């Protein structure tokens, strides 16, 4: 990998926005560290530090960084689709765009699903699906929600980019208005199931900000940050929105699942904040050693994200198996143990990355001649399969255990099948000849 990193560093054009690459790595890294820190594992299961110490929930206003990743995605998707549209006019642009944007996302994701699916079957056949193992089979699949939302963003990029090019901030405003309407129907009129529409309105609005960034139209980031922060604080103060910007166990209303207007305002605050840091951030990433680290991290970021919970649960599983006493959560001894647990989880994640990173490397192809409708069907199946797995987990593969995805019950085998078939359709529709 070292030589490939050197080649990429040497080939970086002077016009590349390196700050965007830094934000991509920093946002995923923050999520990984946050998960490692917030997990509270005991012999009875896995809890959340934020539930043990509610005062720490305020930290989520800085550490719930996923809006930044989706904002970066919007910027990159706009550039990528426009480039393909210039070089490859015609009906195959959509399928080529999907494959180009999803190859490094779906290949490592499908390997993760296959490995954990096989492990779950083996565990169940051996009768070991209990205790921390059962928790692991459910927990490791939860970050797949992020993959599902990202798939939707890629799928909707062409029509939303067209709306952006015509209406600019008006297209973003329409998505915000949709999120306001959904929350009004949810909390005031108590309309059932309407809240799930905000998975689209909230996250696509943040994604739309990336289009505006690509065209240099975010000219007052301080106003964006202040507006978002004040609005989010006001919504939480008035209610019914909770303080935490991540999901909490047992809460009646979550800002995350499904997303709320408060989370959208939180996203505005974060996007404004990272744009305010753009000048010093750009100076930082122009330093040769920093840029090398960013390039190297970008090459393994998705693999590390997929496997980081596996590593964390492996650490706790080893501690429990060896009868190492686990301190009381949030006690002084617990905090003293945090750096060691994170270091060991990072080392184990590095081993998993070394084993699976090859699947994150893109395969170069010539321009595609595939079918747009086939690609659209493929990404739709992928989206529902991946989101379904994030809900049901890998447990109960043989019993047909199900979970509710919006208004439909989905089982793990059905979710795995949808994800794999969808991926194969996206690959087939977007594949040209190998070069």
Secondary structure, DSSP 8 states (H G I E B T S, - for coil): -HHHHHHHHHH--TTS-HHHHHHHHHHHHHHHHHHHHHEEEETTEEEEHHHHSGGGGGGHHHH--HHHHHHHHHHHHHHHHHHHHHHS-STTHHHHHHHHHHHHHHHHHHHHHHHHHHHHHHHHHTT---HHHHHHHHHTTTTHHHHHHHHHHHHHHHHHHHHHHHHTHHHHHHHHHHHHHHHHHHHTS--TTGGGGHHHHHHHHHHHHHHHHHTT----HHHHHHHHHHHHHHHHHHSSS-S-SS--TT-SS-SBTTB-HHHHHHHHHHHHHHHHTHHHHHHHHTSHHHHHHHHHHHTTHHHHHHHHHHHHHHHHHHHHHTT-----TTSHHHHHHHHHHHHHHHHHHHHHHHHHGGGGS---B------HHHHHHHHHHHHHHHHHHHHH-STTTTTT-EEEETTEEEEHHHHHHHHHHHHHHHHHHH---B-
